[in-house]
C-alpha cells in the first residue's frame, strides 16, 4: 500500500516541468538579491505587488558605506568601491536572473558574490549561503528554462 502511494507520488513529481522549477529558482534567487540591494539605496524602488515605482537616481545610503567599512571587511577593494559594486551588481544581476537574460553568467556572478559573503562577511551563515549557491549552480548548469528571455533569443 505504502509502496503504491510512493510510486504514484514519484510519478507526479517526475511530471513537474523543468521550466517551472527553473522559474521558481530564478524568482527566489532574484528576490533575495533584489531585496538586499534595496536596503543599500534610497530613492529607487519598484514594488510589483502594489505596482508602485519610484525611480530617481539611486543614492547609496550612509549606512551601506558604514557597513562596508566597519563590518564587512572585504579584502583588496576599498570599502566605498565595494559598496558601490555590490549595490549595482545585486540590482543588475537580480533583474537579469528574474527575466532570464544571460542567466548562466548572472548566476555565476551571484555565486561569486555568495562565496565572498560566506568567506569574508558571514561565515556562520553557511546554511543560507548553501541554498543560494545550490540555486546558482542549478541555473549555471541548466540555464533559465523555457520561461525566459534566453529561451526566446535562443529560438
C-alpha positions in Angstrom: 0.0 0.0 0.0 2.7 2.5 1.0 4.8 1.4 -1.9 2.0 2.2 -4.3 1.4 5.6 -2.8 5.1 6.4 -3.1 5.2 5.2 -6.7 2.2 7.4 -7.5 3.8 10.4 -5.9 7.0 9.7 -7.7 5.2 9.7 -11.0 3.6 13.1 -10.1 7.0 14.5 -9.1 8.6 13.5 -12.3 5.9 15.4 -14.2 6.8 18.8 -12.7 8.0 20.8 -15.6 11.7 21.8 -15.5 10.8 25.2 -16.8 8.6 25.8 -13.7 11.4 24.6 -11.4 13.9 26.9 -13.1 11.5 29.9 -13.0 10.9 29.4 -9.2 14.6 29.1 -8.7 15.2 32.3 -10.7 12.5 34.2 -8.9 13.6 33.1 -5.5 17.3 33.9 -6.1 16.5 37.3 -7.7 14.2 38.2 -4.8 16.9 37.6 -2.2 19.5 39.8 -4.0 17.0 42.5 -5.1 15.7 42.9 -1.5 19.3 43.1 -0.3 20.1 45.7 -2.9 17.1 47.7 -1.9 18.4 48.0 1.7 21.5 49.7 0.3 19.9 52.6 -1.5 17.4 55.4 -1.2 15.2 56.8 -4.0 15.0 53.6 -6.1 12.1 51.3 -5.5 9.9 49.0 -7.6 7.1 47.4 -5.7 5.4 44.9 -8.0 2.8 43.9 -5.5 1.4 47.4 -5.1 2.5 48.4 -8.7 4.4 51.5 -7.3 7.5 52.9 -8.9 10.0 55.4 -7.6 12.9 55.7 -10.0 15.0 58.7 -9.0 18.7 58.1 -9.5 19.6 55.7 -6.6 21.7 57.1 -3.7 23.7 54.6 -1.8 22.9 55.1 1.9 25.5 56.2 4.5 24.6 53.0 6.4 25.8 50.9 3.5 29.1 52.7 3.3 29.4 52.3 7.1 28.7 48.5 6.9 31.3 48.0 4.1 33.9 50.0 6.1 33.4 48.6 9.6 31.6 45.3 9.4 32.2 43.5 6.1 36.0 43.9 6.0 36.4 42.7 2.4 40.0 42.2 1.3 41.5 44.0 -1.7 38.8 46.5 -2.6 38.4 49.8 -0.7 35.1 49.8 1.2 33.5 52.6 -0.8 34.2 50.9 -4.1 33.0 47.5 -2.7 29.7 49.2 -1.6 29.1 50.7 -5.0 30.0 47.5 -6.9 27.9 45.2 -4.6 24.9 47.5 -4.8 24.9 47.8 -8.5 25.7 44.1 -9.0 22.8 43.0 -6.7 20.4 45.1 -8.6 21.6 44.3 -12.2 22.2 40.5 -11.6 18.8 40.1 -9.8 17.0 41.6 -12.8 18.9 39.5 -15.3 18.1 36.4 -13.3 14.5 37.3 -12.9 13.8 37.8 -16.6 16.2 35.0 -17.6 18.7 37.0 -19.7 22.3 35.9 -19.7 21.2 33.6 -16.9 24.2 31.4 -16.6 26.6 34.4 -16.4 24.3 36.3 -14.0 24.1 33.1 -11.8 27.9 32.9 -11.9 28.2 36.5 -10.7 25.8 35.8 -7.8 27.7 32.6 -7.0 30.9 34.6 -6.7 29.1 37.2 -4.5 27.7 34.4 -2.4 31.1 32.9 -1.9 32.6 36.3 -0.9 29.8 36.9 1.6 30.3 33.4 3.0 34.1 33.5 3.3 34.6 37.1 4.3 31.4 38.6 5.7 29.2 36.0 7.4 31.0 32.6 7.6 28.4 31.3 10.1 25.6 31.6 7.6 26.7 28.6 5.6 23.2 27.1 5.5 21.6 30.1 3.9 24.6 30.6 1.5 24.5 26.9 0.6 20.9 27.3 -0.6 21.8 30.4 -2.7 24.9 28.6 -4.1 22.8 25.5 -5.0 20.3 27.6 -6.9 23.2 29.4 -8.7 24.7 26.1 -9.6 21.4 24.8 -10.9 21.0 27.9 -13.1 24.6 27.7 -14.3 24.1 24.1 -15.2 20.5 24.1 -16.7 20.1 27.7 -17.8 16.9 29.7 -17.5 14.5 27.3 -18.9 11.6 27.9 -21.4 10.1 30.8 -19.4 12.9 33.2 -20.1 14.3 35.8 -22.5 17.3 33.5 -23.0 14.8 30.9 -24.5 13.2 33.5 -26.7 16.5 34.7 -28.0 17.8 31.1 -28.5 14.9 30.2 -30.8 
